[in-house]
């Protein structure tokens, strides 16, 4: 496995947090406006989600939205969501139940192959291969 997963990634977060605590900076108005706008967006999504059952967006989507991983898998999530909407709309509950098992199989197959490649890397003494797309 890569050193970043076990050492550098967590130390980077710790170093950034400790530097921000040790040398605090003044509040920047642009960042404050962005935080307030983001909070209002989440409140809007929450309001819509709790009032209208047909509203497709969840406020939890704001949590992973601005991350490195999301920039790599956003299209796969969009395709999956599109398939789910189409299956629920045209197949109903029965179609959703049947399709859900198929898609669970795809996900488990992806994890199985990734685990197989990691085991082969461990056996061969290799490292640095990516598991995510």
Secondary structure as GFF3:
##gff-version 3
##sequence-region A 1 133
A	DSSP	alpha_helix	3	3	.	.	.	ID=ss1
A	DSSP	pi_helix	4	8	.	.	.	ID=ss2
A	DSSP	alpha_helix	9	22	.	.	.	ID=ss3
A	DSSP	alpha_helix	29	51	.	.	.	ID=ss4
A	DSSP	alpha_helix	61	65	.	.	.	ID=ss5
A	DSSP	alpha_helix	68	124	.	.	.	ID=ss6
###
